[in-house]
Amino acid sequence: MFKTLRMLLPVGVICATILGSAAVAHAEPTVAEVEKQISAKSEELEKVVEQYNMINEQLAATRAEIAKLQETLGPLEQQAGQARGRVTEIAQTAYRGAGVSGVGAVLSSGDAHTALQRLGALNQLASAQNEHIYAAQAAASKFAGTRKALEEQQSIEDGRAKTLEAQKQGIEAELSKLNELKIKVRGSATTSGSSYNGPIPSIPGSAGVAVTFAYNAIGTPYVWAASGPNGYDCSGLTLAAWRAAGVSLSHNAAQQWNQTAHIGRSDLAPGDLVFYSGLGHVGLYVGDGKVIHAPTFGDVVKISNVDMMTPYGYGRVRT
């Protein structure tokens, strides 16, 4: 067939055809194609990062519970030890105090009825101390069981965190390759950013503090699992903005959704949170149809239209 083709076409045409086909097969992707791949991979990374943030929040809570239980266990064990000591002392006083004469002292203080009353009183006192021992031991046992359950939970969460870390590293490796292509086709892997020098809207109250913080964060690099000051991920930025206003939020978009009062689009006011991508992304509404957010890998904190993506919902931070 190739001989037939040579007979029908000039050599130059054949070479051009073959080389042209090879060029098509090895053509570099366009900037738009690379950006699309990076956007898809970055969205995948952001979901993993938000899961990682949630696990870290859960781990911190579990460790705090374990520490609190540990503080409670010490006094309980001390109480049980003290109660045992008192029972031993009672037993020694009643039955051994001064050898055989200890019992005689109890019995020789009057008639038999009085002696029995004294022995009964000692017995009741010892029983009461035993009850304290049993109660303290039961409480200590309960707390020890709870601590064990929490430690097992911590172990599970540690394992999940390691799995997510491995996923994150895999995605970042793919993004690194895509960025190499981005450098070839565009000349730069990351979006350059500068700080905001324009007017900042004057918003009263704590919402105004959060909004001002967000404006001042514009141009700061996106850094996964970071909440400032040198980098932010999406929920890290909203956390830091409201932290500046004295309000505590979790470092996770889904948890922030649960911590806010859900409002309608028409009720949006500066300082409210806007959620996207199935609670995989969040930004801070600053008014005039704009949000400030930490977009994705290789980007910086920026101001964007509230409809840059289809919003999932809107939340008002409880102050």
RAKAUR-V37765 format. One record per backbone hydrogen bond with DSSP energy under -1.0 kcal/mol. NH is the residue of the N-H (numbers start at 1). CO is the residue of the C=O. Records with the same first field share a line. If there is no record, write none. Layout:
NH->CO ; CO
//
This chain:
5->1
6->2
7->3
8->4
9->5
14->10
15->11
16->12
17->13
18->14
19->15
20->16
21->17
22->18
23->19
24->20
25->21
26->22
27->24
34->30
35->31
36->32
37->33
38->34
39->35
40->36
41->37
42->38
43->39
44->40
45->41
46->42
47->43
48->44
49->45
50->46
51->47
52->48
53->49
54->50
55->51
56->52
57->53
58->54
59->55
60->56
61->57
62->58
63->59
64->60
65->61
66->62
67->63
68->64
69->65
70->66
71->67
72->68
73->69
74->70
76->72
77->73
78->74
79->75
80->76
81->77
82->78
83->79
84->80
85->81
86->82
87->83
88->84
89->85
90->86
91->87
92->88
93->89
94->90
95->91
96->92
97->92
99->96
102->99
104->100
105->101
106->102
107->103
108->104
115->111
116->112
117->113
118->114
119->115
120->116
121->117
122->118
123->119
124->120
125->121
126->122
127->123
128->124
129->125
130->126
131->127
132->128
133->129
134->130
135->131
136->132
137->133
138->134
139->135
140->136
141->137
142->138
143->139
144->140
145->141
146->142
147->143
148->144
149->145
150->146
151->147
152->148
153->149
154->150
155->151
156->152
157->153
158->154
159->155
160->156
161->157
162->158
163->159
164->160
165->161
166->162
167->163
168->164
169->165
170->166
171->167
172->168
173->169
174->170
175->171
176->172
177->173
178->174
179->175
180->176
181->177
182->178
183->179
184->180
185->181
186->182
187->183
191->298
209->205
210->206
211->207
212->208
213->209
214->210
215->211
216->212
217->213
218->215
219->301
220->217
222->299
223->232
226->223
228->231
232->221
233->226
237->233
238->234
239->235
240->236
241->237
242->238
243->239
244->240
246->243
247->242
252->250
256->252
257->253
258->254
259->255
261->316
263->314
267->264
268->265
271->285
272->269
273->315
274->283
275->313
276->281
280->276
281->276
283->274
284->292
285->272
286->290
290->287
291->304
292->284
293->302
299->296
301->220
302->293
304->291
306->289
308->305
312->275
313->275
315->273
316->261
//
